[in-house]
Amino acid sequence: MEPRSTPFALQTSFPAVIFSYCTKTDGGRGEQRMWQIANFLKKHGIASFNGKQVEAGEDWMQKWLGKMPEADVCLALISGPYFESGPCKEEIYKTAREGIPILPIIFETPPPLKKGFFGASDDEREKGNYVKGELHNWLPTPDEGLFQDKWEANLAKLLELVKKHVSADSIGPPEHDVAAD
C-alpha cells in the first residue's frame, strides 16, 4: 500500500532530512512521490524539508541551500528529468560538496551515469563525475526494479538507512494516526 502524499508544514527549522527531486520524475509524479516518503518519515518521527515547504514569496532555492548544510542526509529522487533540471543539479552538486550523504531513490529508470549525463560543458562533466562518486545506497539497487514496485520493503530499507545518518535526538516519537497509513 502506498503512503499518503499529503503536504505538511515544516516541522522544525533545520530538519535532519532534505529532499531533492524533480516534479517531472515518474511521469510527473515527482512531488507526489516525495510527499509519500516525507509522510512516511514523519510517521516515524523524522522531520524533513523540501522546497514546497517554503512560505509564499520567499526564495525556495535560498531556503533549500540555507537548510541543506545542517541536514544529516539528502534523499534525491534520481531520474532522467532530474539531470535535465538546473536547480536539481545545483542541489545535488552542492550537497555532495558539503559532504552530506546522498541516498538516491529510484522511481523511474535513471539515465546511465556516463560521460555527459550532467551536461556537455567541461564544468558540467566535472561536476557530474564528482556527484557520481558521491551517490551510494541506491534504493532500490538497479537490479531490483523501481521503488514503487516494493513499497513496504523499500520504505523499511530507507528508514534503516536514514536512521544510520540521523542523530537519535533528531528522531521524535512516531505518529499514531491510523488514518495516515
C-alpha positions in Angstrom: 0.0 0.0 0.0 1.4 3.4 -1.0 1.8 6.0 1.7 -0.3 9.2 1.7 1.1 12.2 -0.3 -0.5 15.0 1.8 1.7 18.1 2.0 2.5 19.4 5.5 4.2 22.4 7.0 7.8 22.5 8.1 8.1 20.8 11.5 11.5 22.2 12.6 13.7 25.0 11.3 16.6 22.6 10.3 15.3 19.1 9.7 17.7 16.1 9.6 16.5 15.1 6.1 16.3 17.2 3.0 14.7 16.2 -0.3 16.0 16.9 -3.8 13.5 15.9 -6.5 12.1 16.9 -9.9 8.4 17.2 -10.4 8.7 15.5 -13.8 10.0 12.3 -12.3 7.8 9.2 -12.6 5.6 10.7 -15.3 5.0 14.0 -13.4 4.5 12.3 -10.0 7.8 13.5 -8.5 6.2 15.8 -6.0 3.7 13.2 -5.0 6.4 10.6 -4.5 8.5 13.0 -2.4 5.4 13.7 -0.2 4.8 10.0 0.2 8.3 9.4 1.5 8.1 12.6 3.6 4.9 11.4 5.2 6.3 8.0 5.9 9.4 9.6 7.6 7.1 12.0 9.6 5.1 9.0 10.8 8.3 7.5 12.1 9.3 10.8 13.9 11.8 12.0 11.3 11.4 15.6 10.1 12.3 16.6 6.6 12.5 19.7 4.3 11.6 20.2 0.7 11.1 23.3 -1.4 7.3 23.1 -1.2 7.5 23.9 2.5 8.8 27.4 1.7 6.4 30.2 2.5 4.8 32.1 -0.4 7.0 35.0 -1.6 10.2 33.5 -0.2 13.1 32.3 -2.3 12.8 28.5 -2.2 16.4 27.9 -3.5 17.8 30.2 -0.8 15.9 28.4 1.8 16.9 25.0 0.4 20.6 25.9 0.2 20.4 27.5 3.7 18.9 24.4 5.3 21.0 21.8 3.4 24.3 22.2 5.3 22.6 21.4 8.5 20.9 18.3 7.2 22.2 14.8 8.1 21.1 13.2 4.8 19.7 14.1 1.4 17.1 11.9 -0.3 17.4 12.5 -4.1 14.7 11.2 -6.4 17.0 10.4 -9.3 15.6 10.3 -12.9 16.3 11.5 -16.4 14.3 14.7 -15.9 16.2 15.2 -12.6 19.5 15.6 -14.5 17.8 17.9 -17.0 16.9 20.3 -14.2 19.4 23.1 -13.4 18.1 23.5 -9.8 18.2 19.7 -9.2 21.8 19.5 -10.5 22.8 22.5 -8.3 21.2 20.9 -5.2 22.9 17.6 -5.6 26.2 19.0 -6.5 26.3 21.4 -3.5 25.1 18.7 -1.2 27.9 16.4 -2.4 30.4 19.2 -1.9 29.1 19.8 1.6 29.8 16.1 2.3 26.2 15.3 3.2 25.3 11.6 2.4 23.0 11.3 -0.6 20.6 8.4 -0.9 19.3 8.1 -4.5 15.7 6.9 -4.7 14.6 5.4 -8.0 11.0 5.8 -9.2 12.0 5.5 -12.9 15.0 4.2 -14.7 17.7 6.8 -14.3 20.0 7.6 -17.2 23.3 5.8 -17.2 25.7 8.0 -15.3 28.2 8.2 -18.2 30.1 11.0 -19.9 27.8 14.0 -20.3 24.9 12.9 -18.1 25.2 16.1 -16.0 25.7 18.3 -19.1 28.0 18.8 -22.1 30.4 21.5 -20.9 33.7 20.7 -19.3 32.4 22.2 -16.0 29.2 20.2 -16.1 31.0 17.0 -16.9 33.5 17.6 -14.0 30.6 18.3 -11.6 28.7 15.2 -12.8 31.8 13.0 -12.3 32.1 14.4 -8.8 28.4 13.8 -8.0 28.6 10.2 -9.4 31.3 9.4 -6.9 29.1 10.5 -4.0 26.0 8.5 -4.8 25.7 5.4 -2.6 23.0 3.1 -1.3 20.6 3.3 -4.3 17.0 2.4 -3.4 16.3 0.0 -4.8 19.6 -1.2 -6.4 19.4 -1.1 -10.2 18.8 -4.8 -10.4 15.7 -4.7 -8.1 13.3 -2.6 -10.2 11.7 0.6 -9.0 10.9 1.9 -5.5 7.2 1.7 -6.1 7.4 -2.0 -7.1 8.0 -3.0 -3.5 6.8 0.0 -1.4 6.9 -1.7 2.0 10.3 -3.4 1.6 11.9 -0.2 0.1 10.4 2.1 2.8 11.7 -0.2 5.5 15.2 -0.2 4.0 15.0 3.6 3.5 14.1 4.1 7.2 17.0 1.9 8.2 19.4 3.9 6.0 18.1 7.3 7.2 18.4 6.2 10.8 22.1 5.4 10.2 22.7 9.0 9.2 20.3 10.9 11.5 21.2 11.5 15.1 19.0 9.9 17.7 18.0 13.2 19.2 16.6 14.3 15.8 14.1 11.5 15.8 10.8 12.3 17.6 8.1 10.0 18.7 6.2 8.1 15.9 2.8 9.3 14.9 -0.1 7.2 15.9 -2.6 8.4 13.3 -4.1 5.2 11.9 -5.8 7.1 9.1 -2.4 8.3 8.0 -1.4 4.8 6.8 
